């Protein structure tokens, strides 16, 4: 189940193919948390606002930004 409302999921419809299924779930959590967080938009702030401040596997969310295999170029309309 997506942590985002259906209207936001509809806007993001072109992007799930860029990610593996587990990574896409983390992307959605980070996106929702980033939109809701006040102050600096960090992974910690995003997880905190989503109620995941005690998440044991915090690095899974950080890996979306630094180690997950996805290409911004593939998501570009000019690719």
C-alpha positions in Angstrom: 0.0 0.0 0.0 1.3 3.4 -0.9 1.9 6.0 1.8 0.8 8.7 -0.7 -2.8 9.8 -1.6 -4.1 8.4 -4.9 -3.8 11.9 -6.5 -0.1 12.1 -5.8 0.4 8.5 -7.0 -1.3 9.4 -10.3 1.3 12.2 -10.8 4.1 9.9 -10.1 2.8 7.2 -12.5 5.6 7.6 -15.0 8.4 6.9 -12.5 8.0 3.5 -10.8 9.7 1.7 -13.6 12.9 3.5 -12.8 13.1 1.7 -9.4 12.9 -1.8 -8.1 9.7 -2.5 -6.1 11.3 -2.3 -2.7 13.1 0.9 -3.6 9.9 2.5 -5.0 8.2 2.0 -1.6 11.1 3.8 0.1 11.0 6.6 -2.5 7.3 7.2 -1.8 7.9 7.4 1.9 10.8 9.8 1.4 8.7 12.0 -0.9 5.7 12.1 1.4 8.0 12.9 4.4 9.9 15.6 2.5 6.7 17.3 1.5 5.4 17.2 5.1 8.7 18.0 7.0 9.3 21.5 8.3 12.8 22.9 8.4 15.7 21.1 6.6 14.5 18.4 4.2 16.8 15.5 5.3 16.2 11.8 5.3 15.9 12.0 9.1 13.3 14.7 9.0 11.3 12.8 6.4 11.3 9.6 8.4 10.5 11.5 11.6 7.4 13.2 10.1 6.2 9.8 8.7 6.4 8.3 12.2 9.5 6.2 11.3 12.0 7.9 13.6 12.7 4.6 15.4 13.2 2.7 12.1 15.8 0.0 12.7 17.0 -0.2 9.0 17.4 3.5 8.5 20.1 3.0 5.9 17.5 1.5 3.4 16.0 4.9 3.0 19.4 6.7 2.7 20.5 4.2 0.0 17.7 5.4 -2.3 19.7 8.6 -2.6 23.2 7.3 -2.7 23.4 3.6 -3.7 20.2 2.5 -5.2 20.4 1.8 -8.9 18.2 4.2 -10.8 18.9 6.7 -13.5 17.6 10.3 -13.7 18.4 10.2 -17.4 15.9 7.4 -17.9 13.2 9.5 -16.3 14.0 12.5 -18.5 11.7 13.2 -21.4 14.8 13.7 -23.6 16.4 10.3 -23.0 
